[in-house]
């Protein structure tokens, strides 16, 4: 995710608690979605889609922070 910001992401994960929380939540949602799609966890199509939307919203928030800090 955002390879052009790799160094900044590493820095923010250790210096910005809000960013770290969002980043960790994004990764947890990603893993949960993968488990659901692989049938490791049971879920309806609607549940998976709702989690994907939540994950995308968090990704957007992360991008806004990255753009602001890098400006």
For each residue, the residues with C-beta under 8 A, 3 or more apart:
1: 9 26 59 62
2: 5 6 9 62 63 66
3: 6
4:
5: 2 8 9 66 70
6: 2 3 9 10
7: 10 11
8: 5 11 12 66 69 70
9: 1 2 5 6 12 13 23 66
10: 6 7 13 14
11: 7 8 14 15
12: 8 9 15 16 19 20 23 65 66 69
13: 9 10 16 19 20 23
14: 10 11 20
15: 11 12
16: 12 13 19 20 65
17: 20 21
18: 21 22 65
19: 12 13 16 22 23 62 65
20: 12 13 14 16 17 23 24
21: 17 18 24 25
22: 18 19 25 26 58 61 62 65
23: 9 12 13 19 20 26 27 62
24: 20 21 27 28
25: 21 22 28 29 58
26: 1 22 23 29 30 55 58 59 62
27: 23 24 30 31
28: 24 25 31 32
29: 25 26 32 33 51 54 55 58
30: 26 27 33 34 55
31: 27 28 34 35
32: 28 29 35 36 41 51
33: 29 30 36 37 48 51 52 55
34: 30 31 37 38
35: 31 32 38 40 41
36: 32 33 39 40 41 42 43 47 48 51
37: 33 34 48
38: 34 35
39: 36 42
40: 35 36
41: 32 35 36
42: 36 39
43: 36 47 48
44: 47 48
45: 48 49
46: 49 50
47: 36 43 44 50 51
48: 33 36 37 43 44 45 51 52
49: 45 46 52 53
50: 46 47 53 54
51: 29 32 33 36 47 48 54 55
52: 33 48 49 55 56
53: 49 50 56 57
54: 29 50 51 57 58
55: 26 29 30 33 51 52 58 59
56: 52 53 59 60
57: 53 54 60 61
58: 22 25 26 29 54 55 61 62
59: 1 26 55 56 62 63
60: 56 57 63 64
61: 22 57 58 64 65
62: 1 2 19 22 23 26 58 59 65 66
63: 2 59 60 66 67
64: 60 61 67 68
65: 12 16 18 19 22 61 62 68 69
66: 2 5 8 9 12 62 63 69 70
67: 63 64 70 71
68: 64 65 71
69: 8 12 65 66
70: 5 8 66 67
71: 67 68
